[in-house]
């Protein structure tokens, strides 16, 4: 089964699980919300109205007694107001509890009991007082009928209050049950999501990560093995199998190219020993770099195996090294021989302790009878102090890039090396932790882009600044990325020799 199909199935199953869990939680939430809304909008206001009804009936009875005893008009008005308020409250309770048919009869009983009390006590008392017979009013309000109807009214209202309180209590219990179930549903939904995530990770690990790890291991082993003969096994889903097969095809092609290059170099060593020796001699001898300095360089020739460009690194003392990069006009065997002469003089001068400008003056002697010219930059690095001194004989400025992206160009300090008389001076600057130095010959930036624009040093600077600072701390990786960036822009790449050096400073 393909990785795409597995991913689609896993996504559909996950989506189905999430939809089911969401539907369950949503239904439970809807029930909880409905119960909560009923308590808030109906039951609680009805309970409050019942409590107000009890208070209104008691207040009406007290106001009526006060009116009979003291004959105060205000007491009569308060009695009438409380009776009217009680009737309004009964209507409100009936409306609020419309969805509770078992309570409606209690509302009617309370209404009827209140009407009976008014008929037995309130109305006769008011009529007696209106006729000017307070004694009769007292007799009526103190009668057995008045007391019994009042007791029946308060009892009916109390029964109504008990029923409403029970309704509110039951609704509260139901709400608590709903909330409890909702919490359980949320917990189960969370566990379901975690299970889906775990299943997704396990599937990703089994179908993608483990096969990728195997392919990566094969790639590393094939890269590290001297002959690159370790095969890259096709494993995992079809998509990764295709990647592995392409990588294996690439490995086999590289092996073929390496075999052909080995055969060509062997033939060169047999048929052109001088050229082979020159090439070998131009390769910098390995030295022990001071602590805090990392370096990598590369040369490639435009014609054959001998380049007119070169780079070199010379150990001047335990904590100082000198880096040289030069370019002889032209390319081929003649340029390579001149490069060898100048390189040898510069190496000897620097190894003996000469400053960069003095080394250039000594190398200048090799050009007295020459019809060509050479550009070169000599950079002396003090790993302890961080000081960097250079002399530049008409060469492209090397670029010192700080961790913060600030760039210093190591500009020329004199003309190029030729048969003409010339002098050079030294300049210096300081390096800091995280800085990177990049020196190159003009073959790296000579050429045109696809749109016909000439490549320039600014294009190279843009490519270098695009490399993260932590990557610039790896000189070999910096070279690879810079070369790749310039190759992508250039329409022609092998018109001239190319040499470049990257240095990283870590203190």
C-alpha positions as CSV (number, residue, x, y, z in Angstrom):
1,X,0.0,0.0,0.0
2,X,1.4,3.4,-0.9
3,X,2.3,6.0,1.7
4,X,-0.3,8.4,0.2
5,X,-3.1,5.8,0.6
6,X,-2.0,5.0,4.1
7,X,-2.0,8.7,5.0
8,X,-5.5,9.1,3.5
9,X,-6.9,6.1,5.4
10,X,-5.3,7.3,8.7
11,X,-6.6,10.8,8.2
12,X,-10.1,9.5,7.4
13,X,-10.1,7.2,10.5
14,X,-8.8,10.1,12.6
15,X,-11.5,12.4,11.3
16,X,-14.2,9.9,11.8
17,X,-13.1,9.4,15.4
18,X,-13.0,13.1,16.0
19,X,-16.5,13.6,14.4
20,X,-18.0,10.8,16.6
21,X,-16.4,12.2,19.8
22,X,-17.5,15.7,18.8
23,X,-21.1,14.6,18.2
24,X,-21.3,12.8,21.6
25,X,-19.8,15.8,23.4
26,X,-22.0,18.2,21.6
27,X,-25.2,16.3,22.3
28,X,-24.2,16.1,26.0
29,X,-23.4,19.8,26.0
30,X,-26.7,20.6,24.4
31,X,-28.6,18.7,27.1
32,X,-26.5,20.3,29.9
33,X,-27.1,23.8,28.4
34,X,-30.8,23.2,28.1
35,X,-31.1,22.1,31.7
36,X,-29.0,25.0,32.9
37,X,-31.1,27.4,30.8
38,X,-34.3,26.0,32.3
39,X,-33.0,26.4,35.8
40,X,-31.8,29.9,35.1
41,X,-34.8,31.2,33.1
42,X,-37.8,29.3,34.6
43,X,-37.3,27.3,37.8
44,X,-35.2,29.8,39.7
45,X,-37.5,32.8,38.9
46,X,-40.6,30.7,39.7
47,X,-39.0,29.8,43.1
48,X,-38.3,33.4,43.8
49,X,-41.9,34.3,42.9
50,X,-43.3,31.7,45.3
51,X,-41.2,33.2,48.1
52,X,-42.5,36.6,47.2
53,X,-46.1,35.2,47.1
54,X,-45.7,33.9,50.7
55,X,-44.5,37.3,51.9
56,X,-47.3,39.1,50.0
57,X,-50.0,36.9,51.6
58,X,-48.6,37.4,55.1
59,X,-48.2,41.1,54.5
60,X,-51.9,41.3,53.2
61,X,-53.2,39.6,56.4
62,X,-51.1,41.8,58.6
63,X,-52.2,45.0,56.8
64,X,-55.9,43.9,57.1
65,X,-55.6,43.3,60.8
66,X,-53.9,46.7,61.3
67,X,-56.6,48.4,59.3
68,X,-59.3,46.8,61.5
69,X,-57.6,47.8,64.8
70,X,-56.3,51.3,63.9
71,X,-58.5,52.3,61.0
72,X,-55.6,53.6,59.0
73,X,-56.2,54.2,55.3
74,X,-52.6,53.4,54.5
75,X,-53.0,49.9,55.9
76,X,-56.0,49.3,53.7
77,X,-54.1,50.5,50.7
78,X,-51.2,48.2,51.6
79,X,-53.7,45.2,52.0
80,X,-55.1,45.8,48.5
81,X,-51.6,46.3,47.0
82,X,-50.4,43.0,48.6
83,X,-53.4,41.1,47.4
84,X,-53.0,42.4,43.8
85,X,-49.3,41.6,44.0
86,X,-50.1,38.0,45.1
87,X,-52.4,37.5,42.1
88,X,-49.7,38.8,39.7
89,X,-47.2,36.5,41.3
90,X,-49.5,33.5,40.8
91,X,-49.8,34.4,37.1
92,X,-46.0,34.7,36.8
93,X,-45.5,31.3,38.5
94,X,-48.0,29.7,36.2
95,X,-46.3,31.1,33.2
96,X,-42.8,30.1,34.4
97,X,-43.8,26.6,35.2
98,X,-45.9,26.0,32.1
99,X,-43.6,23.1,31.2
100,X,-44.3,21.4,34.6
101,X,-47.9,20.2,34.5
102,X,-47.6,18.5,37.9
103,X,-47.2,21.9,39.6
104,X,-50.1,23.7,37.8
105,X,-52.8,22.2,40.1
106,X,-51.0,23.5,43.1
107,X,-50.9,27.0,41.6
108,X,-54.7,26.8,41.1
109,X,-55.2,25.5,44.7
110,X,-53.2,28.4,46.0
111,X,-55.2,30.8,43.8
112,X,-58.5,29.3,45.0
113,X,-57.4,29.3,48.7
114,X,-56.4,33.0,48.4
115,X,-59.8,33.8,46.8
116,X,-61.6,31.9,49.7
117,X,-59.6,33.8,52.3
118,X,-60.6,37.1,50.6
119,X,-64.2,36.0,50.6
120,X,-64.2,34.9,54.2
121,X,-62.1,37.7,55.7
122,X,-60.9,40.5,53.5
123,X,-64.1,41.5,51.6
124,X,-66.5,41.3,54.7
125,X,-64.0,43.3,56.8
126,X,-63.7,46.0,54.2
127,X,-67.5,46.2,53.8
128,X,-68.0,46.5,57.6
129,X,-65.4,49.2,57.8
130,X,-66.9,51.0,54.9
131,X,-70.3,50.9,56.7
132,X,-68.7,52.4,59.9
133,X,-69.0,49.2,62.0
134,X,-65.5,48.4,63.3
135,X,-66.9,46.0,65.9
136,X,-68.4,43.8,63.1
137,X,-65.1,44.0,61.2
138,X,-63.2,42.7,64.2
139,X,-65.7,40.0,64.7
140,X,-65.4,38.9,61.1
141,X,-61.6,39.0,61.0
142,X,-61.4,37.0,64.3
143,X,-63.9,34.4,63.2
144,X,-63.2,30.7,62.8
145,X,-63.9,30.9,59.0
146,X,-61.4,33.7,58.6
147,X,-58.7,31.8,60.5
148,X,-59.4,28.5,58.7
149,X,-59.3,30.1,55.2
150,X,-56.1,31.9,56.0
151,X,-54.5,28.7,57.2
152,X,-55.7,26.9,54.1
153,X,-54.2,29.7,51.9
154,X,-50.8,29.6,53.6
155,X,-50.8,25.8,53.5
156,X,-51.6,25.8,49.8
157,X,-48.9,28.3,49.2
158,X,-46.4,26.3,51.3
159,X,-47.3,23.2,49.2
160,X,-46.6,25.1,46.1
161,X,-43.3,26.3,47.4
162,X,-42.3,22.8,48.4
163,X,-43.1,21.5,44.9
164,X,-41.2,24.3,43.2
165,X,-38.2,23.7,45.5
166,X,-38.3,20.0,44.7
167,X,-38.4,20.8,41.0
168,X,-35.4,23.0,41.4
169,X,-33.5,20.4,43.4
170,X,-34.3,17.7,40.8
171,X,-33.2,20.0,38.0
172,X,-30.0,20.8,39.9
173,X,-29.3,17.0,40.3
174,X,-30.0,16.5,36.7
175,X,-27.6,19.3,35.8
176,X,-24.9,17.8,38.0
177,X,-25.4,14.4,36.3
178,X,-25.2,16.0,32.9
179,X,-22.0,17.8,33.9
180,X,-20.5,14.6,35.2
181,X,-21.3,12.7,32.0
182,X,-20.0,15.7,30.0
183,X,-16.7,15.6,31.9
184,X,-16.5,11.8,31.3
185,X,-17.2,12.4,27.6
186,X,-14.5,15.1,27.4
187,X,-12.1,12.8,29.1
188,X,-12.9,10.0,26.7
189,X,-12.6,12.4,23.8
190,X,-9.2,13.5,25.0
191,X,-8.1,9.9,25.4
192,X,-9.4,9.2,21.9
193,X,-7.4,12.1,20.5
194,X,-4.3,10.9,22.3
195,X,-4.8,7.4,21.0
196,X,-5.2,8.8,17.5
197,X,-2.0,10.8,17.9
198,X,-0.2,7.8,19.2
199,X,-1.4,5.7,16.4
200,X,-0.4,8.4,13.9
201,X,3.1,8.6,15.4
202,X,3.5,4.8,15.4
203,X,2.3,4.6,11.8
204,X,4.6,7.5,10.9
205,X,7.5,5.8,12.6
206,X,6.8,2.4,11.0
207,X,6.0,3.7,7.5
208,X,8.3,6.7,7.2
209,X,10.8,7.3,10.0
210,X,12.2,3.7,10.2
211,X,12.5,3.3,6.4
212,X,14.1,6.8,6.1
213,X,16.5,5.9,8.9
214,X,17.5,2.7,7.0
215,X,18.0,4.6,3.7
216,X,19.9,7.3,5.5
217,X,22.2,4.7,7.1
218,X,22.8,3.1,3.8
219,X,23.6,6.5,2.3
220,X,26.0,7.3,5.1
221,X,27.8,4.0,4.8
222,X,28.0,4.4,1.0
223,X,29.4,7.9,1.4
224,X,31.9,6.9,4.1
225,X,33.1,3.7,2.4
226,X,36.2,4.4,0.3
227,X,34.8,2.8,-2.9
228,X,31.2,3.8,-2.2
229,X,30.2,0.2,-2.9
230,X,27.7,-0.2,-0.2
231,X,24.3,-0.7,-1.9
232,X,21.3,1.4,-0.9
233,X,18.4,-1.0,-0.1
234,X,14.9,-0.1,-1.3
235,X,12.6,-0.2,1.7
236,X,9.4,1.2,3.0
237,X,6.3,2.3,1.1
238,X,6.5,2.8,-2.7
239,X,7.3,6.5,-2.5
240,X,10.4,5.8,-0.3
241,X,11.3,2.8,-2.4
242,X,11.4,5.2,-5.4
243,X,13.7,7.5,-3.5
244,X,16.0,4.7,-2.5
245,X,16.1,3.4,-6.1
246,X,17.0,6.8,-7.3
247,X,19.7,7.2,-4.7
248,X,21.1,3.7,-5.6
249,X,21.1,4.8,-9.3
250,X,23.0,7.9,-8.3
251,X,25.5,5.9,-6.3
252,X,26.2,3.6,-9.1
253,X,26.7,6.5,-11.5
254,X,29.1,8.1,-9.0
255,X,31.0,4.8,-8.8
256,X,31.3,4.7,-12.6
257,X,32.5,8.3,-12.7
258,X,35.0,7.6,-9.9
259,X,36.3,4.5,-11.8
260,X,36.7,6.5,-15.0
261,X,38.5,9.3,-13.1
262,X,40.8,6.8,-11.4
263,X,41.6,5.3,-14.8
264,X,42.1,8.7,-16.3
265,X,44.4,9.7,-13.5
266,X,46.3,6.5,-13.7
267,X,46.8,7.1,-17.5
268,X,47.9,10.7,-16.7
269,X,50.5,9.4,-14.2
270,X,51.8,7.0,-16.8
271,X,51.8,9.3,-19.8
272,X,52.3,12.7,-18.2
273,X,54.3,12.3,-15.0
274,X,55.4,15.9,-15.0
275,X,51.8,17.2,-15.1
276,X,50.8,14.8,-12.4
277,X,53.7,15.9,-10.2
278,X,52.8,19.5,-10.7
279,X,49.2,18.9,-9.7
280,X,50.3,16.9,-6.6
281,X,52.8,19.6,-5.7
282,X,50.1,22.4,-5.8
283,X,48.0,20.6,-3.3
284,X,48.6,22.2,0.1
285,X,50.4,20.0,2.6
286,X,48.3,19.2,5.7
287,X,49.3,21.2,8.8
288,X,48.1,21.4,12.4
289,X,45.8,24.4,12.6
290,X,45.9,26.6,15.7
291,X,43.0,26.2,18.2
292,X,40.0,28.3,17.2
293,X,40.7,28.2,13.4
294,X,39.0,25.9,10.9
295,X,39.9,25.9,7.2
296,X,38.8,24.2,4.0
297,X,39.9,24.9,0.4
298,X,39.3,23.7,-3.2
299,X,40.9,24.0,-6.6
300,X,39.6,23.0,-10.0
301,X,41.2,23.6,-13.4
302,X,39.5,24.8,-16.6
303,X,41.8,22.7,-18.8
304,X,43.3,19.4,-17.9
305,X,44.5,18.8,-14.4
306,X,46.9,21.8,-14.0
307,X,45.4,25.0,-12.8
308,X,46.7,28.5,-12.8
309,X,44.9,29.2,-9.5
310,X,46.2,27.9,-6.2
311,X,45.7,28.2,-2.5
312,X,48.1,27.4,0.3
313,X,48.3,27.4,4.1
314,X,51.6,27.9,5.8
315,X,52.4,27.4,9.5
316,X,54.3,30.5,10.7
317,X,54.4,29.6,14.5
318,X,52.5,27.7,17.1
319,X,49.6,30.2,17.0
320,X,50.0,31.9,13.6
321,X,49.3,30.6,10.1
322,X,49.3,32.3,6.7
323,X,46.7,31.6,4.0
324,X,47.5,32.4,0.4
325,X,45.3,32.4,-2.7
326,X,46.6,33.4,-6.1
327,X,45.6,33.5,-9.7
328,X,47.9,33.5,-12.8
329,X,46.6,35.1,-15.9
330,X,45.4,32.3,-18.3
331,X,45.2,28.6,-17.6
332,X,46.8,25.4,-18.6
333,X,50.3,24.1,-18.2
334,X,52.1,27.4,-18.6
335,X,50.0,29.1,-16.0
336,X,50.5,26.2,-13.7
337,X,54.3,26.4,-13.9
338,X,54.2,30.2,-13.1
339,X,51.8,29.4,-10.2
340,X,54.2,26.9,-8.9
341,X,57.1,29.4,-8.9
342,X,55.2,32.1,-7.2
343,X,53.7,29.7,-4.7
344,X,57.1,28.3,-3.7
345,X,58.6,31.8,-3.1
346,X,55.6,32.9,-1.0
347,X,55.6,29.7,1.0
348,X,59.4,30.0,1.7
349,X,59.0,33.7,2.7
350,X,56.1,33.1,5.0
351,X,57.6,30.0,6.6
352,X,60.7,32.1,7.5
353,X,58.6,34.7,9.3
354,X,58.2,37.4,6.6
355,X,55.2,39.7,6.8
356,X,52.6,39.4,4.0
357,X,53.8,42.5,2.1
358,X,57.4,41.3,2.3
359,X,56.4,37.9,1.0
360,X,54.8,39.6,-2.0
361,X,57.9,41.6,-2.7
362,X,60.0,38.4,-2.7
363,X,57.5,36.6,-5.0
364,X,57.6,39.7,-7.3
365,X,61.2,38.7,-8.2
366,X,59.9,35.6,-10.0
367,X,58.0,37.9,-12.4
368,X,60.9,40.1,-13.5
369,X,61.2,38.3,-16.9
370,X,57.6,37.2,-17.2
371,X,55.1,38.4,-19.7
372,X,52.2,37.4,-17.6
373,X,50.9,38.7,-14.3
374,X,49.6,37.2,-11.1
375,X,47.1,38.4,-8.5
376,X,47.5,37.1,-4.9
377,X,46.3,37.8,-1.4
378,X,48.3,36.8,1.6
379,X,46.5,36.6,5.0
380,X,48.3,36.1,8.3
381,X,46.1,34.9,11.2
382,X,47.0,35.2,14.8
383,X,44.7,32.6,16.6
384,X,45.5,34.0,20.1
385,X,45.0,37.7,19.6
386,X,42.5,37.3,16.8
387,X,44.5,39.8,14.7
388,X,44.3,39.4,10.9
389,X,47.0,41.0,8.7
390,X,46.9,41.0,4.9
391,X,48.6,42.2,1.8
392,X,46.6,42.1,-1.4
393,X,48.3,42.2,-4.8
394,X,45.4,43.2,-7.1
395,X,43.3,40.2,-6.1
396,X,39.6,40.1,-5.5
397,X,39.0,41.2,-1.9
398,X,38.5,38.4,0.5
399,X,35.3,38.7,2.5
400,X,35.3,38.7,6.3
401,X,31.7,38.1,7.5
402,X,30.8,38.5,11.1
403,X,28.2,36.5,12.9
404,X,25.9,39.6,12.8
405,X,26.3,39.8,9.0
406,X,28.6,42.8,9.0
407,X,31.2,42.3,6.2
408,X,34.7,43.6,5.9
409,X,36.4,43.4,2.5
410,X,40.2,42.8,2.5
411,X,40.9,45.3,-0.3
412,X,44.0,45.4,-2.5
413,X,47.1,47.0,-0.8
414,X,49.1,47.3,-4.0
415,X,49.1,46.3,-7.7
416,X,49.2,42.8,-9.1
417,X,52.5,40.9,-9.5
418,X,54.1,41.6,-12.9
419,X,57.4,42.7,-14.5
420,X,56.7,46.3,-13.5
421,X,58.1,47.8,-10.3
422,X,55.6,47.9,-7.5
423,X,55.3,48.1,-3.7
424,X,52.7,46.7,-1.3
425,X,51.7,47.5,2.2
426,X,50.0,45.6,5.1
427,X,46.6,46.2,6.6
428,X,45.0,44.6,9.6
429,X,41.7,44.0,11.3
430,X,40.4,41.9,14.2
431,X,38.3,38.7,14.2
432,X,35.7,37.6,16.6
433,X,34.1,34.3,17.6
434,X,31.7,33.3,14.8
435,X,33.4,35.3,12.0
436,X,34.0,33.6,8.7
437,X,36.5,34.5,6.0
438,X,36.0,33.6,2.3
439,X,38.7,34.1,-0.4
440,X,38.3,33.2,-4.0
441,X,39.6,33.6,-7.5
442,X,37.7,35.3,-10.3
443,X,36.7,32.1,-12.0
444,X,34.0,31.8,-9.3
445,X,32.2,35.0,-10.4
446,X,33.1,35.2,-14.1
447,X,30.1,34.4,-16.2
448,X,26.6,35.4,-17.0
449,X,23.3,34.5,-15.6
450,X,20.4,33.1,-17.6
451,X,19.0,36.6,-18.1
452,X,22.3,37.8,-19.5
453,X,23.5,39.7,-16.4
454,X,27.2,39.5,-15.5
455,X,27.9,37.8,-12.2
456,X,29.7,39.9,-9.7
457,X,31.3,39.7,-6.2
458,X,28.0,41.1,-4.8
459,X,26.2,38.0,-6.0
460,X,28.7,35.9,-4.1
461,X,28.3,38.1,-1.0
462,X,24.5,37.7,-1.1
463,X,24.9,33.9,-1.4
464,X,27.3,33.9,1.6
465,X,25.0,36.0,3.8
466,X,22.2,33.7,3.0
467,X,24.1,30.9,4.7
468,X,23.2,30.8,8.4
469,X,26.0,31.8,10.8
470,X,26.1,28.3,12.4
471,X,26.7,26.8,8.9
472,X,29.4,29.3,8.1
473,X,31.2,27.8,11.2
474,X,31.7,24.7,9.0
475,X,34.1,25.8,6.2
476,X,33.6,22.7,4.0
477,X,29.8,23.1,4.0
478,X,30.3,26.8,3.3
479,X,32.3,26.0,0.2
480,X,29.7,23.5,-1.0
481,X,26.8,26.0,-0.5
482,X,28.7,28.9,-2.1
483,X,29.6,26.8,-5.1
484,X,26.1,25.5,-5.5
485,X,24.6,29.0,-5.3
486,X,26.9,30.4,-8.0
487,X,26.5,27.3,-10.2
488,X,22.7,27.8,-10.1
489,X,23.1,31.3,-11.5
490,X,25.8,30.8,-14.1
491,X,25.1,29.6,-17.7
492,X,28.8,28.5,-18.1
493,X,30.9,27.2,-15.3
494,X,34.2,25.8,-16.6
495,X,35.6,28.8,-18.6
496,X,38.3,29.6,-16.0
497,X,40.1,28.0,-13.1
498,X,38.3,28.2,-9.8
499,X,39.9,28.2,-6.4
500,X,38.2,29.2,-3.1
501,X,39.0,29.0,0.6
502,X,36.8,29.2,3.7
503,X,38.0,29.9,7.2
504,X,35.9,29.9,10.4
505,X,37.0,31.5,13.7
506,X,35.8,29.9,16.9
507,X,37.3,31.2,20.2
